[in-house]
Amino acid sequence: MRRFHFSDPDFEDRFAALVSERRDTPEDVEAIVRDVLAAVRAEGLAAVLRFGAKFDGVDIDEAGLRVSADEIEAGAAACAPEVREAIAFAAERIRTYHERQRPADARFTDAAGVEMGWRWTAIEAVGIYVPGGRAAYPSTVLMNAVPAKVAGVERIAMVTPPGKLQPAVLAAAQAAGVTEIWRVGGAQAVGALAFGAGPIRPVDKIVGPGNAFVTAAKRRVYGVVGIDALAGPSEIVVVADGLNRPDWIAADLLSQAEHDPAAQSILITDDEGFAAKVEAQIEAQLATLATGAVAQASWRDHGAVIIAPLAQSPRLVDALAPEHVEFAVEDPDALADQVRHAGAMFLGRHAPEAIGDYVAGSNHVLPTSRAARFSSGLSIYDFIKRTSFVKCDAAAFEALGPATVALAEAEGLPAHARSAALRLGQGGQ
């Protein structure tokens, strides 16, 4: 963990280094992913099954690849009642939130008499990647599948690494209405969704987080299919004054540190004594966390405490462009309203980032690695597309045609010009 003091003469240089620090997985995965995708594209199912045995250590034949409806039902039924209730609660809140995002179609006639507008339609088929490595992620299922359902996606194909499917994951799939689940993970799963593999039909877009191999594979198949984003390690910035409980803020910082050794947790406060109490609480809580080893590595290697006036926090947050930012202060809106770059903001002392991960209703699939400067979190807009239309009668075309001819000729595109000129009665047959 590093400490920064705003009053230090080298603060800006050190802070700039923190902002530009890369936390990518150090493994060189590109060559492996390239070969896996090439094999899946050429061989289809045979390659998918072969890589599943090689990388996941699980031998599955075609018959065992798909999770049956009975398995989904039995798995969901085996989920603890209180967890199923929480899943249903979360699913309804996520559904309600994303329904509010639905955009309207439009149709209008302008002054020239041209009828124009746009309409929104859902993507036909979407693949959802659900990790199965460090933990079970029912929330990932909900955050990806529920908005897709709200958007009207007809086919949702979920892939997840082979092995034991956790009851909570199957309960979440059932709550979200996902009925197509395949036991395949890694780059080969991305390849199967993009190119098709035996019974796994190709999709139009792939969403969902994964490890370095999954991320590299998504990058490579972009263009064949759409993708949501390239997920990096988790991030949180907590802006807190000294009136907070140190154990609350420590827990908030560790909530992201436990995801990944490369995760980044940063505290910005104007109270050095409070910062010391938070640091002490972090050490105490690390000793009792089941995920303590991962969180400890994250906090040690990528954690930071910044002692600075709270008035400076919007500028610092904007430079970091974090996945999550909490404003645990008396008037959070006053600071949050000045922030341009953040995936999601949590306002007030009783709005920890954890509620956003599960039940607030907003989406927890958010831009990382400073991508909040130019992108947004997952939403209904990731599952719909806009088609524009133009309708002209003869009078409307008369108003638009001459300028069309002039511009086409200026660009040296005679067929374009002729297409308009003929309708204006210019040129030959």
N, C-alpha and C positions, 0 to 999 in steps of 0.2 A: 504494500500500500504506500502511495506517495502523498505527501502533504504539500499544499500550495498556499502561500500567503499573498494576498493581493498587493500588500505593501512592499513586497520584495522587488528589488530592481529588475530581477530576471523573470518576473512572473509571466509576462506576455510571451517570452520565448519558451518557457517551460510549458505553459498552457498550450501554445501552438503545437508543441511536440506531442502533447497528450491527444490533441484533436486529430493529428495526422497519423497516430499510431495504428498500425495494422494488427488485427487479431485473427487473421485467417488461419485456418488449419494448416500446419506446416507441411503436411504430407503432399507429395507430388502425385496427385490423383488423376491428372488430365490424361496421361497415356493409358491408364487402366480403363478409365471411362470411355475413351475413344474406341478402344478395342471391344469393350463390352457392347456398346451401342452398334458398332459395325456388325458384330456377330448376331445380335438380336435382329437387326434389320435383314440380314442375309438368311439366317436359319430359323427365325421365329421362335416357336415354343421350345424347341430342343435346346437352344442357347439359354433361354430363360431358366429352364429346369437345371441345366448344367451349372450355371453361375449360382443358382440358389444353393445347390449342394456344396459348391466350392466356397462361397463367401459366408453363407449362413449355417453351413453344416447340417442342413436338413434336406433329406431326400424326399421329394414329392413327385408323384406322377400326375398326369393330366387330370385323372379322376379326383385327386385330392386337392387340386389347385383352388377350386372355388369353394367358399364357405357356403354351405347349404342353408336354406331357409330354416330347417330344423335346428341346425347348429346356432344360428343367430338367435332363434327363439329360446333355446336351452341356455345359451350363454347369458342372454339378457335376464332370464328368470333366475339365474344363479347370482346375479348382482345383488348386493345388500340393499334392503328396502330403502334405507335412508339415502344411499347413493343414487338409486333410481329416482327417488323424489327430487333430489338435487339436480339430476340431469334433466328431468322434465321441467323443473323450475327455470333452469338456465336456458333450455331450448325455447321455451315460450318467450322469455325476455329477449333473446337473440332474434327470434322471429319478428317480434313486435318492433324492435329497433330497426331492423333492415327493411321491413315493409314501409317504413316512413321514408326510405331513400328512393322509392320507386319514382322515376321521372315520367313526365307526361309526353305523349305524342303531340305534334303540332301540325296544323294545316292552315295556311293563310294565303291571301291574294294581295300582291303588292300594287303600287301605284301604276305599274306598267301593265297590269292585268295578268301577270305571271302567277300561277298557283304553285306554291312551294311548301315545304315542310320536312318533317322527319318522323320516323316511327322507330320504336325500340322493340327488338325481338331477343329472345333468350338464345344463348349458345345451345346447340343441340346436345352435345355430349361432353362431359367434364370428368377428368380423372382427379381423384384426391389421394395424395400421399399422406399416410399416417405413420409416423415413426414408431418403432417398437424396441428401441435400444435401451436408453437409460431408465425409462419408465413407461407406464401405460398412459395414453393421452386421449381420454374421452372428450376433453375440451377441444382438441384439434378436430375431431370428427364434427362436433357441433358448429364450430366457428367456420368451417369450410362448407359443410353440407347444407346447413340451414339457409344461408344466404343464396346458395345455388337453387334450392327448392323454392325459395321466395321469388327468385328471378324467373322461375318457370323452366329450368333445365330439365329436359326429358329423361336423360340417362346420366346417372352418377355412378362411376366405377371407382371403388375404393381399393387401394392396394396397401398392404402392410406386411412387414417381414414375417416369414413363416415361423412357426413355433406356437406356443400357447397364446391364444387370443384371450385377453383379459375380459372378464364379464362386463366391466364398466365400459370398455370400448364397444362391445356388441350392444349393450344397452343404449349407448349414445347413437350408434348407427340405426338402431330400431326407432329411437325417438326422432331422429332426423329424416327417417324414411329412406335410408340407404339399404337396398336389397342385393346389390352386386358387390361382393367383396372377394378379393383374390389374395392368396397367400404368396406374395412375392414382394421383395424389397430391393433396396439399393438401385444402382444405375440400371440394372436389368428390368426393374419395374417401370422406370421412366421410359425405357426403350419399348417395353410392351405396350404402354399406353399410347406412345407416339406412333409406332409403326404397326401395332397389332402383333399378336403372338398366339396362334392356335385359337382357343375359345375367347381370348381377350381381344375384343375389337378395339380399333384405335379410337381415340377421343379427339376433340377439337382444342381442348385447353387442359393444362395440368396445374393444379394448385396444391399447396401444402408444403410444410417445412421438411427438412431432412438433413442428413449429415453432409460432409464435404463431397462425397461421391454423388449423392442425389442432386445437390446444388450444381455440381459440374455437369451432370447429365442434363438437367433442365436447361442450362445455358446452351448446351450443344444442340438440343432438339428444338430450340426456339426458332420459329420460322416454319418448321414442319407442323408444329402446334403452337398455340399461345401458352404463356406461363404467367403466373401471378407476379413473382419477384424472386430474387436470389437471396435467400435467408442467410444471415450471418449470425454470430454469437449474440446473445441477449444483452440488453443495455438498460440501465436505469439511472436517472439523475434525480436526487431528492433535494429539493430546496427547503430548508427548515430553519426556523428560528429557535431560540433557546427555551421557548415555552412548551415545546413538545416533550413527550416521554421518550427518553433515550432508547428504551427497549423497543418501542414501536418503530422508531426510525431504523434501528439496527436490523430488525426483522424485515423491514421493507427492502433494505439494501441486500440482505442475504436472499430475499425471494428471487432475485435474478442471478445472484452468484451461484446458487445451487444448480442452475441449469447446465452449466458448462464451465470447464476451467478457463475458457477464453472469454467468458462473460465479463461485462464491465459494470461496476457499481460506483457511483460518484455522489458524495455528499457536498452540497454547497450550503454553508452557514456563516453567519456573521458573529457567532459566539464560539470562541475557541474552547472555553470550558465545557460547553455542551458537546462539541466535537469529541473531546476526550472521553466524555461519558458514553457517547455512541460507540466509539472504538472499543471501550472496555466491554460494553454489552455485546458487541460483535464477537469478541473473543470468548465470552461466556456462552453465547448461543452456539457458536461453532462446536463447542465441546459436547453438545447434546444433540446436534442435528444428525440424522441418519445419512444425510447428504453432505456431511461436514468436510470430507476429504476434497470433494469437488469444489464446494464453496470456499474452503480455505485457499485452494490454489488460485481461484478466481480473485479473491480479495487480496491475496498476497501479490499477485502478478499484475492485476489490472485495476484494483481498487484505488480510489483517490479521495482525499478530503481537501476541499478548497475553502479557505477562510477568506471571505470577501463580503463587502456590503451587499445586502440583499437587492439593492437597487441595480447592482451590476448583474444579477442572476439572469435576466432575460437575454442579455448580450452573450453571456457564457453558454447558456442553453442553446441559443441559435447557432453558435459556433460548433457545438457538439452534435446538434441535430439528432438527439437520442431517440431510441425506440419508445421509451417511456420517460415521462417527467412528472414528479409529484411536487406540488406547491403546498407544503404543510406549514402555512403561515396564517396570520390573522385575517388578511384580506387577499386570498389567493388570486382572485380575478384581476386585481390591479397589476400583478406581475404577469399572469398568464396571457392577458390581453396584449402584451408587448412581444409575445413569442410568435415567431413565424414558422420555425422548423422543429417539429416534434411529431412523432407518430401518434401518440395519445397523451393527454394531460389529465392528471388526477388532482382535484382541487379541494383543499381543506385537510384538516387533521384526521378526518374519518373516511377518507377516500384512498386507501392503499391500493397500489397497483394490482394486488392479488384479486380484488373484486372484478377488475377488468379482464383478468385472465379467465374468469369463470362465469360470473352471473350478472354483471352490470347490464350486458346486452350489446354493448359496443364490441367491435371485433378485435381479437387479440393477435391476429396475423398482421404484423406491422413492419414498416421499413426499418432496416438496421444498417449499420456501417455508414451512417450519415446520409442514407438515401432519403430520409425525411425532407431533405432540401428540395427534392424534385418528385416525390411520389407519396402515395397515401396508403393507409391500411386497406386490407381486403374489405370489399363491400359488394352490394348488389351490382355495382357498375363493372365488376370483374366478370360477371356472368351474363351480361347483356351487351348488345351492340346496336349502334344507331345507323339507320339507312335513310339517306336524304332522297327527296324526289322533287322533280320539276315538271310542271304541266303547262303547255302553251297552246293557245289557239292561234289563228292566223294573225290577229291583231297584236297579240302579245309578242309573237315572233318578230313582227315588223319592228317592234321597239327594240328588240335585242339583237336582231340579225346583223345590221351594219357594223356595230362595234365588234361583233364576233369575227366578221370577215377581216376587219382592219387589224385586229390583234393576231389572227392566224397568219395573215400575210407578213406581219412584222416578225413573227417567229419563224418564218420560212417553212410553213406547214400548209402546202397548197390544198391537200385533200380536206383538211379542216375547213379552210376558207370556202372551198367548193361546196361542202356539205351545207353551209349556211347560204352561200350565194345562190345556189339553185332554187332554194325555197323563196328567195327574194326576187326570183325571176331574172337573175343575172347569169350569164354564161350559157354554154350550150347544153345539149342533152347528155 
